[in-house]
Amino acid sequence: MQQSSIVPTTVSDPPVPNRGVPNRQGFASIPVAAAFLDLSKPMLYKLVANGQIPSRRYGRSVRVPWSWLHDQAACDGVAQ
């Protein structure tokens, strides 16, 4: 009779909820940032063009830093 090996399982801490805030680094596209901020894409483009939202251009693509988005979420109480 062959014995089956029992793999010990470890108990880890339960996952900490992120309350809907993605843990991302780098830059978000305008559609993703607009959805994250609950704004329309045209409104976000307008705020970027006015300099009210920091952004970076990569060719024709406009990106918003995730660090800024996380700061805004923390100010609104989403990530507390």
N, C-alpha and C positions, 0 to 999 in steps of 0.2 A: 504494500500500500504506500502510495506516494504522499508525502506531506506537502501541503500548500504553504507557501511562505506568506506570512502576514506582514503587510507593510504598515508600520506604525503611522498613525495620522497625528498631526499636530493641530492644536487649537490655536487659531490666530485671533487677533482682535477683530471685532466686526468692522466693516468698512465705514469710514466717516462719510456722511452724506455731503455732497458738494453743493447742495441747494441750487442746482441748475446752472452753476457757473463752470464752464469748461476749464480745465487746468491746461492751458495751452501757452506756448511761447511763440514769439515771432510776430507775424502779422496776419490779420484777418481780411478777407475780401470785403468789398462793400456790401454785397448781399448778406453775407454772414454777420457782419458788424451791425447792419441795419436790423436784422432779425434779433440779434442779441440785445440791442438797445430799444427794440420795439418801435422803430422808426421806419418810414418808407425809404426806399433807395434814393428817390429824388431829393428828399429832405437831407439825407446823409451826405449826398454829393454836394448840396448847397452849403452845408455846414463845413465840409472839408474845404470847399472853394473859398469860403469866407475866413478860413483859418481858425475857426472855433474848435475844430477837432484835428488833432495831429495826424499826419498821414505821410506816406512815402510812395513815390511813384516808381514802378518797375516797368519801364517802357510805357505802354498805354494803360497798364493796370495800376489802380490806386489801392493801397492797403492801409489799414488802421492797426496800430500796435495793440497786441493783446494786453500788454501791461497797462495801457491807458483804459482799455475796456474793463479790466479787472478793478482798477481804481474807481471807475464810475459805478460799477456794481457794488463795491464796498461802501461808497458814499450813499447809495440808495438803500443800503441795508440788506441787499440780496445775499452777500457773501459773509454775513456775520454768523 
